[in-house]
């Protein structure tokens, strides 16, 4: 879970670029670091209420970090890119996995988790989902060559006796499944289709978000 944030109830949001949002705090425009490099077009709009965390570094160019956005369609959505892996680790432990090791080197990649269960060796790649259409999660919301590469690595792991899985951590209220976003990244969609046909498992990790917390549902 991300550290507890400070909520500014009537903050207005403007995304300046990929890494920076401008926010109105007590009537003054401030810069906030965005820890999510996706486009977030489904939830990130001007005029929304957001939660921020104040930086302890007085010299940082962005004195705040954006934690969550109160979206029109999906309630509070956590946008901290560090949160999905933390939640996935908790979820794996709750599902009876043991020997859970993050950042596991495999092939030409670092897979998010290695874990064991029932004598099986699992490789788990985690993807955070903050995009949806008609109640169905969509991933990715921006082209990701890294995501396609991970799917190829997972598919290749089957011949080595591993059980591979892609786990979508869903930050959206009332969204329970995720589909590949072929309109944004057809390559990822193709690799996902090949991977699941080859035996790569898919898990949907559901979360409940508030302004300053996110927990497993």
N, C-alpha and C positions, 0 to 999 in steps of 0.2 A: 504494500500500500504506500502511496506517496505520503510525505510528511503532512501533518495537519496544516491547512492553508488558512489564510485570512480572507474572509468573504467581504467583498465590497458590493452591497446589494443593488446599486444602481449604476454599475459600471458599463460604459458603452465600448464596444469592441470594433476596432478597425485593424485588419491584418495588413501590415505594411509590406512584408515580404515573407519568404519561407520560414524565417526564424524569429521574426519580430512582429508583435501586435502592439498597437497604440491603444491605450485605455484611458478613460476619464476617471481619475481618482480624486474625490473631493473637489471636483471642478477643474482639476489640472490634468493635462495630457501627460501620461507616463508611458515608458516603453517596457514591454514584458517579453521575456524570452518564451518562444513556443517550442516545447520539447517534442513536437510531432511534425515530421517533415512531409507528411502526406498533405493533400490539398484540403481535406476536411470540408469540402464544399457542402456536404449534407447538413452539417451542424454549425459551421462557423460563419456567422453573418453579422453585419453591422447592427448595432443596437441591442445586442443580447447581454444578459446578466452573466458575469463570469466570476470565478474565484481565482485569487492570486496568492502567491507566496512571496513574501518580502525577502530579498537577498541579504545575506549577512555581510557581503562584500561591498563596502561603500564606493569602491572604485569601478564596479561593474557597469558597463554601458546600458544594461537593461536591469533596472533596480528590482523588477518583479519577474516571477515565473508564472506563466499561465497554467493553471491546474485543470479547471473544468469549465464547461460552458452549459448554460441552461437553454437547450435547444427547443425550438417550437414543437417539434414532432416526437422527440424521444427523451424529453426531460434532461436532467443533468447527465452530461457525457464527459467522462474523464479523458483528457487528451495528453496525459503524461506518458510518453513512450516507454518509460521504465516500469510502469505498472503491469502491463500484460505478462511479462516474464515472472514477476513476483507472484502474481495470482496463479499463473500456470504451475509454478512450483508447489503452491499450497494445494492446488487441485490434484496434482499427481500424488501427493502424499495422502490426500483424502480418498483416492481411488485405490489405495493399497500398493502403490509403487514404492520400492525401496532403492537404496544405493543411488539416490538421485544426484546427478552431477551436472551442474550448469556449464555452458560454454565448452561442449565436448568436441574435441578435434576429430573430424572424420573426413577422409578424402581431401578435397581442396577447400573445405568449409569448416566453420565452427557451428555445429548444430546446438540449438538452445539447451537441450537436456539429453543426457543419457540416464536411463532408469531400468530397473529390473522388476519383474513380477512373475510369479509362477514359473520360474526357470527360464523365462524369456528375457531377451535383451532388447530394450526399446530405444529408438532415437526419436525425439520429439522436437519438431520445429514449431515455434509459436508465432502467431500473427494477430495483431490487435485490429479489431474491426470497429470503425466509427462511421461507416457509410452504409446506407440502406436505401432500398427502393421498394415501395409497396409492402413494407414489413419484412423484407428479406435482406439480410446483410449482404454487402458486396465488398469483395476484396480483389485487388487493391484499389485505392482511390487515386493512385498515381502510378505510372509505369515503374516496374521493379525487376530489373535483370537479376538482382540478387535473389528475389523470391523464386524465379524460375530455376535458377541454379540450385537452390536448396531442394526443390522438388526432384530434380534429376539425381541429386546425391541420395535422397531418400529412396528413390526407386532402385538405384544401384545397390543399396544396402541390403536388399532382400536376399540377393545371392550369397551374401556373407553371413546369413543366419540371423540378421536383425529384424525386429518388427518396427517398421517406421510409421510415424504418425505426424500429421499436421493438425495443430490445435488452434482454433480460432477463438480468441478471447473477445467476447462481444460486449461492448460498452453501451449498448443502446437498449432502452426500455422496450419491452414487448417484441424483441427480435430474438429468435431462437435458432436460426439456421443461417448459414453463409454460403453464397455461390460465387464462383469466380467472375470477376467483372471484365467480361470479354470486350466491352465497349472501350474500356480504358487501357487494358493490357491483354490483347489476344494471345500473346506468347505465354503469359502466365496461365491463361485459361486452357490452352492446349496442353501445357506441361501438367497441369492439375488433372486433366482428363486422362492423360497417359499414366500418371502416377497412381491414381485411384484404381484404374483398370489393372495395374500391375500388382496391386495389393497394399498400397499405402492407405492407412486408416485415417479417418477424419473425426475430430472431436470438436464439439461446440461447448465452450466454457462460458456460462452465463454469469453476468455480474449485475449488482445493484450499485448505482452511483449516486452520490450526493455532492454538494458543493465541495466538501473537503474529505471525502472518503470513497473508497470503492471496495466492495467485498464480494465474495462468491455468493451467488444466489442459491 
